[in-house]
């Protein structure tokens, strides 16, 4: 027969040990009044744990292993599990969240994170109520941003749908549809931005475009320290320091350092010829 004194059940909240499960149940009910278990969040993938040692074990196993199977195509960060990479892309790069704060519109991946945010940031705050104007909905929100997110997520499918005759992709806005159709003339599409629906044909251009959403500026000017989303924009900026003027007006031969400045010059000084040059 086992010695009961050798059996130890630990309270997950205060770490007190008892010898029988019913003692642990009584302890939780009367001492902690069934308080929710403390939660710790992994800074790498936002996964939530109730014990710090489980979080540390998770980090060692998933994020610090020698074998890497999946790499983020946008920033190069590596993950052993594809689901963690997908969460990383949604949270860091695409800014796609599962839940949003109805008070300020801030997004989160998990309900627990949203609840913690509301408790810290909005406890006791008085707010104005905005009712969704869509017929038959009636949901209420406290900011225009939160209402707009709800309308896009819940009612977007109710708008007229435009279908591409080439690939059957659907659109709700005529501008996005027309822009998409132009790409079929140029060739097949490889990458589509989930944030603004812009369609890009090369991976390098797609990465440059995504940085415009994430705010990343990895290309730094050695002269002034200013950062840029792409090498192309850095190269265009460098001529400000070198004094180079590679863009010339074919009408008056005036030289410019930026292509955009040349375009502005053409529109202002040679409007009748601007479209033909």
C-alpha atoms as an extended CHARMM CRD file, in Angstrom:
* protein
*
       277  EXT
         1         1  UNK       CA              0.0000000000        0.0000000000        0.0000000000  PROA      1               0.0000000000
         2         2  UNK       CA              1.3290000000        3.4460000000       -0.9350000000  PROA      2               0.0000000000
         3         3  UNK       CA              2.1990000000        5.9080000000        1.7770000000  PROA      3               0.0000000000
         4         4  UNK       CA             -0.3210000000        8.7700000000        1.5100000000  PROA      4               0.0000000000
         5         5  UNK       CA              2.2250000000       11.1950000000        2.9100000000  PROA      5               0.0000000000
         6         6  UNK       CA              4.3620000000       10.6270000000       -0.1670000000  PROA      6               0.0000000000
         7         7  UNK       CA              1.5740000000       11.8580000000       -2.4870000000  PROA      7               0.0000000000
         8         8  UNK       CA              1.7530000000       15.5820000000       -3.1960000000  PROA      8               0.0000000000
         9         9  UNK       CA             -0.8450000000       17.5700000000       -5.1390000000  PROA      9               0.0000000000
        10        10  UNK       CA              0.1530000000       21.1680000000       -5.8130000000  PROA      10              0.0000000000
        11        11  UNK       CA             -2.1360000000       24.1940000000       -5.9410000000  PROA      11              0.0000000000
        12        12  UNK       CA             -1.5450000000       25.8380000000       -9.3470000000  PROA      12              0.0000000000
        13        13  UNK       CA             -2.1110000000       29.3060000000       -7.8400000000  PROA      13              0.0000000000
        14        14  UNK       CA             -0.0830000000       29.4570000000       -4.6100000000  PROA      14              0.0000000000
        15        15  UNK       CA              1.9340000000       26.1970000000       -4.9380000000  PROA      15              0.0000000000
        16        16  UNK       CA              0.6500000000       24.8260000000       -1.6050000000  PROA      16              0.0000000000
        17        17  UNK       CA              0.8670000000       21.0020000000       -1.4990000000  PROA      17              0.0000000000
        18        18  UNK       CA             -1.7570000000       18.6060000000       -0.1210000000  PROA      18              0.0000000000
        19        19  UNK       CA             -2.0220000000       14.8180000000        0.0100000000  PROA      19              0.0000000000
        20        20  UNK       CA             -5.5410000000       14.2860000000       -1.3390000000  PROA      20              0.0000000000
        21        21  UNK       CA             -7.4720000000       15.6860000000       -4.3010000000  PROA      21              0.0000000000
        22        22  UNK       CA            -10.4810000000       16.6550000000       -2.1590000000  PROA      22              0.0000000000
        23        23  UNK       CA             -8.1790000000       18.7520000000        0.0370000000  PROA      23              0.0000000000
        24        24  UNK       CA             -6.9500000000       20.5300000000       -3.0660000000  PROA      24              0.0000000000
        25        25  UNK       CA            -10.5310000000       21.1250000000       -4.2340000000  PROA      25              0.0000000000
        26        26  UNK       CA            -11.4990000000       22.5500000000       -0.8200000000  PROA      26              0.0000000000
        27        27  UNK       CA             -8.3810000000       24.7060000000       -0.8070000000  PROA      27              0.0000000000
        28        28  UNK       CA             -9.2030000000       26.1650000000       -4.2330000000  PROA      28              0.0000000000
        29        29  UNK       CA            -12.8420000000       26.8220000000       -3.3070000000  PROA      29              0.0000000000
        30        30  UNK       CA            -12.3030000000       28.4360000000        0.1050000000  PROA      30              0.0000000000
        31        31  UNK       CA             -8.8780000000       30.0720000000       -0.1590000000  PROA      31              0.0000000000
        32        32  UNK       CA             -8.8140000000       31.1940000000       -3.7590000000  PROA      32              0.0000000000
        33        33  UNK       CA            -12.5540000000       31.1340000000       -4.4660000000  PROA      33              0.0000000000
        34        34  UNK       CA            -11.7350000000       29.4510000000       -7.7420000000  PROA      34              0.0000000000
        35        35  UNK       CA             -9.6600000000       32.3530000000       -9.0540000000  PROA      35              0.0000000000
        36        36  UNK       CA             -8.5780000000       31.9000000000      -12.6760000000  PROA      36              0.0000000000
        37        37  UNK       CA             -5.1760000000       30.3380000000      -13.1480000000  PROA      37              0.0000000000
        38        38  UNK       CA             -2.3410000000       32.8210000000      -13.6940000000  PROA      38              0.0000000000
        39        39  UNK       CA             -1.3650000000       33.0280000000      -17.3580000000  PROA      39              0.0000000000
        40        40  UNK       CA              1.9500000000       33.7210000000      -19.0550000000  PROA      40              0.0000000000
        41        41  UNK       CA              2.2660000000       34.4300000000      -22.7770000000  PROA      41              0.0000000000
        42        42  UNK       CA              5.0360000000       33.3960000000      -25.1600000000  PROA      42              0.0000000000
        43        43  UNK       CA              6.5230000000       36.5320000000      -26.7310000000  PROA      43              0.0000000000
        44        44  UNK       CA              7.4010000000       34.5580000000      -29.8780000000  PROA      44              0.0000000000
        45        45  UNK       CA              4.0180000000       33.1250000000      -30.8860000000  PROA      45              0.0000000000
        46        46  UNK       CA              1.5120000000       34.4870000000      -28.2720000000  PROA      46              0.0000000000
        47        47  UNK       CA              0.6660000000       30.9820000000      -26.9950000000  PROA      47              0.0000000000
        48        48  UNK       CA             -0.6600000000       31.1210000000      -23.4030000000  PROA      48              0.0000000000
        49        49  UNK       CA              0.4430000000       28.8800000000      -20.4900000000  PROA      49              0.0000000000
        50        50  UNK       CA             -0.6430000000       28.6070000000      -16.8570000000  PROA      50              0.0000000000
        51        51  UNK       CA              2.8410000000       27.7990000000      -15.5540000000  PROA      51              0.0000000000
        52        52  UNK       CA              6.1140000000       29.5590000000      -16.1480000000  PROA      52              0.0000000000
        53        53  UNK       CA              8.0530000000       26.2760000000      -16.3570000000  PROA      53              0.0000000000
        54        54  UNK       CA              5.7320000000       25.0740000000      -19.1460000000  PROA      54              0.0000000000
        55        55  UNK       CA              6.3820000000       28.3120000000      -21.0180000000  PROA      55              0.0000000000
        56        56  UNK       CA             10.1520000000       27.8710000000      -20.6150000000  PROA      56              0.0000000000
        57        57  UNK       CA              9.9100000000       24.2730000000      -21.8320000000  PROA      57              0.0000000000
        58        58  UNK       CA              7.8580000000       25.4330000000      -24.8330000000  PROA      58              0.0000000000
        59        59  UNK       CA             10.4280000000       28.1230000000      -25.7390000000  PROA      59              0.0000000000
        60        60  UNK       CA             13.3210000000       25.6520000000      -25.5360000000  PROA      60              0.0000000000
        61        61  UNK       CA             11.5090000000       23.0570000000      -27.6280000000  PROA      61              0.0000000000
        62        62  UNK       CA              9.8360000000       25.2350000000      -30.2550000000  PROA      62              0.0000000000
        63        63  UNK       CA             11.7700000000       28.4700000000      -30.6030000000  PROA      63              0.0000000000
        64        64  UNK       CA             15.3510000000       27.5490000000      -29.6710000000  PROA      64              0.0000000000
        65        65  UNK       CA             15.7460000000       24.1670000000      -31.3310000000  PROA      65              0.0000000000
        66        66  UNK       CA             18.5040000000       23.4140000000      -33.8050000000  PROA      66              0.0000000000
        67        67  UNK       CA             16.1330000000       22.1260000000      -36.4940000000  PROA      67              0.0000000000
        68        68  UNK       CA             14.0630000000       24.7780000000      -38.2800000000  PROA      68              0.0000000000
        69        69  UNK       CA             11.3000000000       23.8050000000      -40.6840000000  PROA      69              0.0000000000
        70        70  UNK       CA              9.4800000000       27.0410000000      -41.5190000000  PROA      70              0.0000000000
        71        71  UNK       CA             10.7720000000       30.5410000000      -42.2890000000  PROA      71              0.0000000000
        72        72  UNK       CA              8.7890000000       33.7710000000      -42.5840000000  PROA      72              0.0000000000
        73        73  UNK       CA              9.1960000000       35.0270000000      -46.1500000000  PROA      73              0.0000000000
        74        74  UNK       CA              8.7950000000       38.6360000000      -45.0400000000  PROA      74              0.0000000000
        75        75  UNK       CA             11.3310000000       39.0390000000      -42.2110000000  PROA      75              0.0000000000
        76        76  UNK       CA             13.2220000000       35.7200000000      -42.2920000000  PROA      76              0.0000000000
        77        77  UNK       CA             12.2920000000       34.6290000000      -38.7540000000  PROA      77              0.0000000000
        78        78  UNK       CA             12.3730000000       30.8390000000      -38.3250000000  PROA      78              0.0000000000
        79        79  UNK       CA              9.9020000000       28.4840000000      -36.6180000000  PROA      79              0.0000000000
        80        80  UNK       CA              9.7070000000       24.7440000000      -35.9980000000  PROA      80              0.0000000000
        81        81  UNK       CA              5.9220000000       24.6950000000      -36.2890000000  PROA      81              0.0000000000
        82        82  UNK       CA              3.9920000000       26.1690000000      -39.2350000000  PROA      82              0.0000000000
        83        83  UNK       CA              1.1210000000       27.2490000000      -36.9810000000  PROA      83              0.0000000000
        84        84  UNK       CA              3.5090000000       29.4590000000      -35.0070000000  PROA      84              0.0000000000
        85        85  UNK       CA              4.7900000000       30.9870000000      -38.2350000000  PROA      85              0.0000000000
        86        86  UNK       CA              1.2280000000       31.6280000000      -39.3990000000  PROA      86              0.0000000000
        87        87  UNK       CA              0.4050000000       33.3260000000      -36.0770000000  PROA      87              0.0000000000
        88        88  UNK       CA              3.5630000000       35.4140000000      -36.3860000000  PROA      88              0.0000000000
        89        89  UNK       CA              2.6380000000       36.5920000000      -39.9070000000  PROA      89              0.0000000000
        90        90  UNK       CA             -0.9370000000       37.4020000000      -38.8800000000  PROA      90              0.0000000000
        91        91  UNK       CA              0.0960000000       39.3440000000      -35.7760000000  PROA      91              0.0000000000
        92        92  UNK       CA              3.3280000000       41.0710000000      -36.8150000000  PROA      92              0.0000000000
        93        93  UNK       CA              3.1140000000       41.5610000000      -40.5770000000  PROA      93              0.0000000000
        94        94  UNK       CA             -0.4990000000       41.3670000000      -41.7260000000  PROA      94              0.0000000000
        95        95  UNK       CA             -2.0170000000       42.8670000000      -38.5740000000  PROA      95              0.0000000000
        96        96  UNK       CA             -4.8980000000       40.3890000000      -38.7890000000  PROA      96              0.0000000000
        97        97  UNK       CA             -6.5030000000       39.7930000000      -35.3800000000  PROA      97              0.0000000000
        98        98  UNK       CA             -9.1920000000       37.3980000000      -34.1670000000  PROA      98              0.0000000000
        99        99  UNK       CA            -10.7960000000       39.8350000000      -31.7010000000  PROA      99              0.0000000000
       100       100  UNK       CA            -10.9280000000       43.6270000000      -31.4020000000  PROA      100             0.0000000000
       101       101  UNK       CA            -11.5620000000       45.9710000000      -28.4990000000  PROA      101             0.0000000000
       102       102  UNK       CA            -14.9930000000       47.5460000000      -28.9920000000  PROA      102             0.0000000000
       103       103  UNK       CA            -13.8130000000       50.6670000000      -27.1390000000  PROA      103             0.0000000000
       104       104  UNK       CA            -10.6030000000       51.6180000000      -28.9620000000  PROA      104             0.0000000000
       105       105  UNK       CA            -10.4780000000       49.1560000000      -31.8840000000  PROA      105             0.0000000000
       106       106  UNK       CA             -7.1200000000       47.6130000000      -30.8930000000  PROA      106             0.0000000000
       107       107  UNK       CA             -6.6930000000       44.0430000000      -32.1500000000  PROA      107             0.0000000000
       108       108  UNK       CA             -5.5980000000       40.8400000000      -30.3990000000  PROA      108             0.0000000000
       109       109  UNK       CA             -5.1770000000       37.1810000000      -31.3070000000  PROA      109             0.0000000000
       110       110  UNK       CA             -6.7870000000       35.8040000000      -28.1530000000  PROA      110             0.0000000000
       111       111  UNK       CA             -9.8350000000       36.6560000000      -26.0350000000  PROA      111             0.0000000000
       112       112  UNK       CA             -7.6910000000       36.5250000000      -22.8800000000  PROA      112             0.0000000000
       113       113  UNK       CA             -5.4190000000       39.2630000000      -24.2590000000  PROA      113             0.0000000000
       114       114  UNK       CA             -8.4510000000       41.4050000000      -25.1120000000  PROA      114             0.0000000000
       115       115  UNK       CA             -9.9100000000       40.9950000000      -21.6060000000  PROA      115             0.0000000000
       116       116  UNK       CA             -6.5950000000       41.9530000000      -19.9910000000  PROA      116             0.0000000000
       117       117  UNK       CA             -6.3300000000       45.0210000000      -22.2450000000  PROA      117             0.0000000000
       118       118  UNK       CA             -9.8570000000       46.2100000000      -21.4020000000  PROA      118             0.0000000000
       119       119  UNK       CA             -9.2450000000       45.7380000000      -17.6760000000  PROA      119             0.0000000000
       120       120  UNK       CA             -6.0100000000       47.7750000000      -17.7560000000  PROA      120             0.0000000000
       121       121  UNK       CA             -6.8370000000       50.4250000000      -20.3580000000  PROA      121             0.0000000000
       122       122  UNK       CA            -10.5810000000       51.0170000000      -20.1000000000  PROA      122             0.0000000000
       123       123  UNK       CA            -11.7400000000       50.1130000000      -16.5770000000  PROA      123             0.0000000000
       124       124  UNK       CA            -14.4040000000       52.5700000000      -15.4470000000  PROA      124             0.0000000000
       125       125  UNK       CA            -14.2630000000       54.5930000000      -18.6670000000  PROA      125             0.0000000000
       126       126  UNK       CA            -17.4720000000       56.1840000000      -19.9400000000  PROA      126             0.0000000000
       127       127  UNK       CA            -18.0420000000       55.6730000000      -23.6530000000  PROA      127             0.0000000000
       128       128  UNK       CA            -20.4850000000       56.7470000000      -26.3600000000  PROA      128             0.0000000000
       129       129  UNK       CA            -22.4900000000       54.0390000000      -28.0800000000  PROA      129             0.0000000000
       130       130  UNK       CA            -22.6320000000       53.8010000000      -31.8980000000  PROA      130             0.0000000000
       131       131  UNK       CA            -25.2060000000       51.4370000000      -33.4250000000  PROA      131             0.0000000000
       132       132  UNK       CA            -24.4280000000       49.5570000000      -36.6330000000  PROA      132             0.0000000000
       133       133  UNK       CA            -26.6810000000       51.0820000000      -39.3390000000  PROA      133             0.0000000000
       134       134  UNK       CA            -26.9370000000       47.8440000000      -41.3570000000  PROA      134             0.0000000000
       135       135  UNK       CA            -30.5540000000       46.6310000000      -41.4760000000  PROA      135             0.0000000000
       136       136  UNK       CA            -31.3050000000       43.8740000000      -38.9780000000  PROA      136             0.0000000000
       137       137  UNK       CA            -27.9210000000       44.0760000000      -37.2030000000  PROA      137             0.0000000000
       138       138  UNK       CA            -28.1700000000       46.4520000000      -34.2410000000  PROA      138             0.0000000000
       139       139  UNK       CA            -24.7230000000       45.6900000000      -32.7690000000  PROA      139             0.0000000000
       140       140  UNK       CA            -23.2130000000       48.5350000000      -30.7370000000  PROA      140             0.0000000000
       141       141  UNK       CA            -19.6710000000       49.9410000000      -30.6680000000  PROA      141             0.0000000000
       142       142  UNK       CA            -17.9000000000       52.7960000000      -28.9360000000  PROA      142             0.0000000000
       143       143  UNK       CA            -15.6150000000       54.0720000000      -31.7290000000  PROA      143             0.0000000000
       144       144  UNK       CA            -15.9970000000       54.6640000000      -35.4560000000  PROA      144             0.0000000000
       145       145  UNK       CA            -12.9340000000       52.4740000000      -36.0480000000  PROA      145             0.0000000000
       146       146  UNK       CA            -14.4950000000       49.4920000000      -34.2710000000  PROA      146             0.0000000000
       147       147  UNK       CA            -17.7650000000       49.9700000000      -36.1700000000  PROA      147             0.0000000000
       148       148  UNK       CA            -15.9060000000       50.1640000000      -39.4960000000  PROA      148             0.0000000000
       149       149  UNK       CA            -14.0350000000       46.9280000000      -38.7340000000  PROA      149             0.0000000000
       150       150  UNK       CA            -17.3190000000       45.2050000000      -37.8560000000  PROA      150             0.0000000000
       151       151  UNK       CA            -18.9940000000       46.4040000000      -41.0640000000  PROA      151             0.0000000000
       152       152  UNK       CA            -16.1120000000       45.1830000000      -43.2240000000  PROA      152             0.0000000000
       153       153  UNK       CA            -16.0130000000       41.8090000000      -41.4660000000  PROA      153             0.0000000000
       154       154  UNK       CA            -19.7370000000       41.1440000000      -41.0370000000  PROA      154             0.0000000000
       155       155  UNK       CA            -21.4650000000       42.9050000000      -43.9140000000  PROA      155             0.0000000000
       156       156  UNK       CA            -18.9260000000       42.9930000000      -46.7320000000  PROA      156             0.0000000000
       157       157  UNK       CA            -20.4430000000       39.8750000000      -48.3230000000  PROA      157             0.0000000000
       158       158  UNK       CA            -23.7840000000       41.6480000000      -48.6070000000  PROA      158             0.0000000000
       159       159  UNK       CA            -22.3350000000       44.0990000000      -51.1640000000  PROA      159             0.0000000000
       160       160  UNK       CA            -22.4420000000       43.3330000000      -54.9160000000  PROA      160             0.0000000000
       161       161  UNK       CA            -19.7720000000       40.8040000000      -55.9370000000  PROA      161             0.0000000000
       162       162  UNK       CA            -17.6570000000       41.1810000000      -59.0740000000  PROA      162             0.0000000000
       163       163  UNK       CA            -16.1680000000       37.9420000000      -60.4420000000  PROA      163             0.0000000000
       164       164  UNK       CA            -13.0050000000       37.7910000000      -62.5480000000  PROA      164             0.0000000000
       165       165  UNK       CA            -13.7150000000       35.9060000000      -65.7830000000  PROA      165             0.0000000000
       166       166  UNK       CA            -10.1020000000       34.6930000000      -65.9390000000  PROA      166             0.0000000000
       167       167  UNK       CA             -9.5360000000       33.1700000000      -62.4800000000  PROA      167             0.0000000000
       168       168  UNK       CA            -12.9710000000       33.5020000000      -60.7510000000  PROA      168             0.0000000000
       169       169  UNK       CA            -11.5340000000       35.6840000000      -57.9760000000  PROA      169             0.0000000000
       170       170  UNK       CA            -14.2530000000       37.8640000000      -56.3950000000  PROA      170             0.0000000000
       171       171  UNK       CA            -14.2280000000       41.5680000000      -55.5370000000  PROA      171             0.0000000000
       172       172  UNK       CA            -16.6270000000       43.9500000000      -53.8070000000  PROA      172             0.0000000000
       173       173  UNK       CA            -15.1080000000       47.1860000000      -55.0880000000  PROA      173             0.0000000000
       174       174  UNK       CA            -15.0140000000       48.0660000000      -58.8310000000  PROA      174             0.0000000000
       175       175  UNK       CA            -11.5930000000       49.7330000000      -58.5030000000  PROA      175             0.0000000000
       176       176  UNK       CA             -9.9940000000       46.5890000000      -57.0650000000  PROA      176             0.0000000000
       177       177  UNK       CA            -11.6720000000       44.4920000000      -59.7740000000  PROA      177             0.0000000000
       178       178  UNK       CA            -10.4150000000       46.7050000000      -62.6210000000  PROA      178             0.0000000000
       179       179  UNK       CA             -6.9260000000       46.8230000000      -61.1540000000  PROA      179             0.0000000000
       180       180  UNK       CA             -6.8780000000       43.0190000000      -60.8900000000  PROA      180             0.0000000000
       181       181  UNK       CA             -8.0150000000       42.5450000000      -64.4970000000  PROA      181             0.0000000000
       182       182  UNK       CA             -5.0940000000       44.6050000000      -65.8050000000  PROA      182             0.0000000000
       183       183  UNK       CA             -2.6630000000       42.0490000000      -64.3860000000  PROA      183             0.0000000000
       184       184  UNK       CA             -4.0910000000       39.2310000000      -66.5020000000  PROA      184             0.0000000000
       185       185  UNK       CA             -2.8570000000       41.0780000000      -69.5850000000  PROA      185             0.0000000000
       186       186  UNK       CA              0.6840000000       41.2250000000      -68.1620000000  PROA      186             0.0000000000
       187       187  UNK       CA              0.8530000000       37.6210000000      -66.9900000000  PROA      187             0.0000000000
       188       188  UNK       CA             -0.0220000000       35.3260000000      -64.0340000000  PROA      188             0.0000000000
       189       189  UNK       CA             -0.1440000000       36.7380000000      -60.4960000000  PROA      189             0.0000000000
       190       190  UNK       CA              1.9670000000       35.2170000000      -57.7570000000  PROA      190             0.0000000000
       191       191  UNK       CA              1.4030000000       37.3220000000      -54.6440000000  PROA      191             0.0000000000
       192       192  UNK       CA             -1.6580000000       39.1520000000      -53.3270000000  PROA      192             0.0000000000
       193       193  UNK       CA             -1.5610000000       41.4930000000      -50.3130000000  PROA      193             0.0000000000
       194       194  UNK       CA             -4.2370000000       40.4900000000      -47.7950000000  PROA      194             0.0000000000
       195       195  UNK       CA             -4.3200000000       43.9980000000      -46.3370000000  PROA      195             0.0000000000
       196       196  UNK       CA             -4.9500000000       46.2260000000      -49.3750000000  PROA      196             0.0000000000
       197       197  UNK       CA             -5.5600000000       43.5730000000      -52.0970000000  PROA      197             0.0000000000
       198       198  UNK       CA             -2.6780000000       44.8650000000      -54.2290000000  PROA      198             0.0000000000
       199       199  UNK       CA             -1.3840000000       42.1220000000      -56.5170000000  PROA      199             0.0000000000
       200       200  UNK       CA              2.3510000000       41.7500000000      -57.1170000000  PROA      200             0.0000000000
       201       201  UNK       CA              4.1880000000       39.4970000000      -59.5400000000  PROA      201             0.0000000000
       202       202  UNK       CA              7.5660000000       39.0280000000      -57.7830000000  PROA      202             0.0000000000
       203       203  UNK       CA              8.5390000000       37.9770000000      -54.2580000000  PROA      203             0.0000000000
       204       204  UNK       CA             11.0500000000       40.8120000000      -53.8310000000  PROA      204             0.0000000000
       205       205  UNK       CA              8.4470000000       43.4280000000      -54.7710000000  PROA      205             0.0000000000
       206       206  UNK       CA              5.9370000000       41.7260000000      -52.4620000000  PROA      206             0.0000000000
       207       207  UNK       CA              8.3900000000       41.9710000000      -49.5480000000  PROA      207             0.0000000000
       208       208  UNK       CA              9.0060000000       45.6420000000      -50.2890000000  PROA      208             0.0000000000
       209       209  UNK       CA              5.2600000000       46.2450000000      -50.3850000000  PROA      209             0.0000000000
       210       210  UNK       CA              4.6110000000       44.4350000000      -47.0820000000  PROA      210             0.0000000000
       211       211  UNK       CA              7.1640000000       46.6720000000      -45.3740000000  PROA      211             0.0000000000
       212       212  UNK       CA              4.9920000000       49.6560000000      -46.2740000000  PROA      212             0.0000000000
       213       213  UNK       CA              2.3000000000       48.1020000000      -44.0150000000  PROA      213             0.0000000000
       214       214  UNK       CA              4.5560000000       46.8950000000      -41.1970000000  PROA      214             0.0000000000
       215       215  UNK       CA              6.6340000000       50.0810000000      -41.0520000000  PROA      215             0.0000000000
       216       216  UNK       CA              9.9090000000       48.1850000000      -41.3910000000  PROA      216             0.0000000000
       217       217  UNK       CA             12.7080000000       50.2670000000      -42.9630000000  PROA      217             0.0000000000
       218       218  UNK       CA             15.7850000000       48.0010000000      -43.1820000000  PROA      218             0.0000000000
       219       219  UNK       CA             17.5650000000       49.9580000000      -45.9240000000  PROA      219             0.0000000000
       220       220  UNK       CA             19.4750000000       52.7710000000      -44.2150000000  PROA      220             0.0000000000
       221       221  UNK       CA             21.1710000000       55.7610000000      -45.8480000000  PROA      221             0.0000000000
       222       222  UNK       CA             24.8170000000       55.8980000000      -44.7050000000  PROA      222             0.0000000000
       223       223  UNK       CA             24.8500000000       59.6700000000      -45.0670000000  PROA      223             0.0000000000
       224       224  UNK       CA             21.8860000000       60.7060000000      -42.9170000000  PROA      224             0.0000000000
       225       225  UNK       CA             20.5810000000       57.5020000000      -41.3040000000  PROA      225             0.0000000000
       226       226  UNK       CA             17.1350000000       57.7100000000      -42.8920000000  PROA      226             0.0000000000
       227       227  UNK       CA             15.4580000000       54.3310000000      -43.4520000000  PROA      227             0.0000000000
       228       228  UNK       CA             13.5040000000       53.0590000000      -46.4640000000  PROA      228             0.0000000000
       229       229  UNK       CA             11.1950000000       50.1400000000      -47.2920000000  PROA      229             0.0000000000
       230       230  UNK       CA             13.1780000000       49.0630000000      -50.3660000000  PROA      230             0.0000000000
       231       231  UNK       CA             16.5650000000       49.3700000000      -52.0580000000  PROA      231             0.0000000000
       232       232  UNK       CA             14.8580000000       51.2250000000      -54.8980000000  PROA      232             0.0000000000
       233       233  UNK       CA             13.6920000000       53.9990000000      -52.5890000000  PROA      233             0.0000000000
       234       234  UNK       CA             17.0910000000       54.1760000000      -50.8850000000  PROA      234             0.0000000000
       235       235  UNK       CA             18.8320000000       54.4800000000      -54.2480000000  PROA      235             0.0000000000
       236       236  UNK       CA             16.4920000000       57.2830000000      -55.2860000000  PROA      236             0.0000000000
       237       237  UNK       CA             17.2040000000       59.0790000000      -51.9900000000  PROA      237             0.0000000000
       238       238  UNK       CA             21.0170000000       58.8180000000      -52.1500000000  PROA      238             0.0000000000
       239       239  UNK       CA             21.2030000000       61.2570000000      -55.0780000000  PROA      239             0.0000000000
       240       240  UNK       CA             20.1120000000       63.9810000000      -52.6430000000  PROA      240             0.0000000000
       241       241  UNK       CA             23.5480000000       63.6570000000      -51.0110000000  PROA      241             0.0000000000
       242       242  UNK       CA             25.6330000000       63.0060000000      -54.1420000000  PROA      242             0.0000000000
       243       243  UNK       CA             24.1300000000       65.8540000000      -56.1570000000  PROA      243             0.0000000000
       244       244  UNK       CA             23.5460000000       63.4990000000      -59.0800000000  PROA      244             0.0000000000
       245       245  UNK       CA             20.7370000000       64.4880000000      -61.4930000000  PROA      245             0.0000000000
       246       246  UNK       CA             20.0460000000       61.4250000000      -63.6580000000  PROA      246             0.0000000000
       247       247  UNK       CA             16.5640000000       62.4410000000      -64.8730000000  PROA      247             0.0000000000
       248       248  UNK       CA             16.4660000000       64.9630000000      -67.7170000000  PROA      248             0.0000000000
       249       249  UNK       CA             13.6330000000       66.8180000000      -69.4180000000  PROA      249             0.0000000000
       250       250  UNK       CA             13.7120000000       66.0450000000      -73.1460000000  PROA      250             0.0000000000
       251       251  UNK       CA             12.0450000000       69.3670000000      -73.9350000000  PROA      251             0.0000000000
       252       252  UNK       CA             14.2000000000       71.9510000000      -72.1340000000  PROA      252             0.0000000000
       253       253  UNK       CA             17.0750000000       69.6500000000      -71.0620000000  PROA      253             0.0000000000
       254       254  UNK       CA             16.7010000000       70.6250000000      -67.3880000000  PROA      254             0.0000000000
       255       255  UNK       CA             18.0330000000       67.9080000000      -65.0440000000  PROA      255             0.0000000000
       256       256  UNK       CA             16.4520000000       66.5200000000      -61.8630000000  PROA      256             0.0000000000
       257       257  UNK       CA             17.5250000000       64.1970000000      -59.0520000000  PROA      257             0.0000000000
       258       258  UNK       CA             14.1400000000       62.4720000000      -58.6840000000  PROA      258             0.0000000000
       259       259  UNK       CA             11.8110000000       60.9610000000      -61.2790000000  PROA      259             0.0000000000
       260       260  UNK       CA              8.8240000000       62.3960000000      -59.4320000000  PROA      260             0.0000000000
       261       261  UNK       CA             10.2990000000       65.8960000000      -59.6230000000  PROA      261             0.0000000000
       262       262  UNK       CA             10.7450000000       65.4760000000      -63.3710000000  PROA      262             0.0000000000
       263       263  UNK       CA              7.1120000000       64.3640000000      -63.7090000000  PROA      263             0.0000000000
       264       264  UNK       CA              5.9680000000       67.4190000000      -61.7560000000  PROA      264             0.0000000000
       265       265  UNK       CA              8.0760000000       69.6410000000      -63.9830000000  PROA      265             0.0000000000
       266       266  UNK       CA              6.5270000000       68.1350000000      -67.1140000000  PROA      266             0.0000000000
       267       267  UNK       CA              2.9910000000       68.6470000000      -65.8110000000  PROA      267             0.0000000000
       268       268  UNK       CA              3.6910000000       72.2610000000      -64.8790000000  PROA      268             0.0000000000
       269       269  UNK       CA              5.9510000000       73.4610000000      -67.6990000000  PROA      269             0.0000000000
       270       270  UNK       CA              5.0850000000       71.1890000000      -70.6320000000  PROA      270             0.0000000000
       271       271  UNK       CA              1.5230000000       69.9220000000      -69.9590000000  PROA      271             0.0000000000
       272       272  UNK       CA              0.7600000000       69.3280000000      -73.6360000000  PROA      272             0.0000000000
       273       273  UNK       CA              3.7770000000       67.0550000000      -74.0410000000  PROA      273             0.0000000000
       274       274  UNK       CA              3.7610000000       65.3570000000      -70.6280000000  PROA      274             0.0000000000
       275       275  UNK       CA              1.6940000000       62.3530000000      -71.7690000000  PROA      275             0.0000000000
       276       276  UNK       CA              3.8340000000       61.7160000000      -74.8120000000  PROA      276             0.0000000000
       277       277  UNK       CA              7.3000000000       61.8650000000      -73.1910000000  PROA      277             0.0000000000
